[in-house]
Amino acid sequence: MAKSNEDELRGVLDEAAQEIARMYDNPRSWQTWLVYLLERLEAHAADSAGHTEAYKEMLSTLQDELRNRLRTGGW
């Protein structure tokens, strides 16, 4: 079964997250990487109104997932 682009991206992001965690053992330092990624996504989303709305929706979903993670201890 062939991997989808989404599966490939998920794999790349997982590898990047693992590498960041190995290089910087303090979770507080990961904030810089997350902010950078969100800034890049926002810059790309600014190309069109549809992308901007999708970006805002993604942030809202991410916020909900983070709250859920804090409440339940799992994703």
C-alpha positions, 0 to 999 in steps of 0.5 A: 500500500502506497503512503499518502502525502499526509502519511509522509508528512506525518513521518517527517514531522515525527522524525523532526520532533524526535530529533528536537527532543533529543537535542533539547531535553527541556520542553520549554526550549521546544516552544521556539520550534513550535512558534517557528513552525506556526509562523511559517504556516501562517505566512503560507496561509496568508496567500489566500483567504481560504487558507487563512480561514483554514489556518485559524480553524487549525489553530482552534483545533490545536488549542482544543487538542492541547486542552484535552491533553492537559485534562486527560493526559493523552492524545 
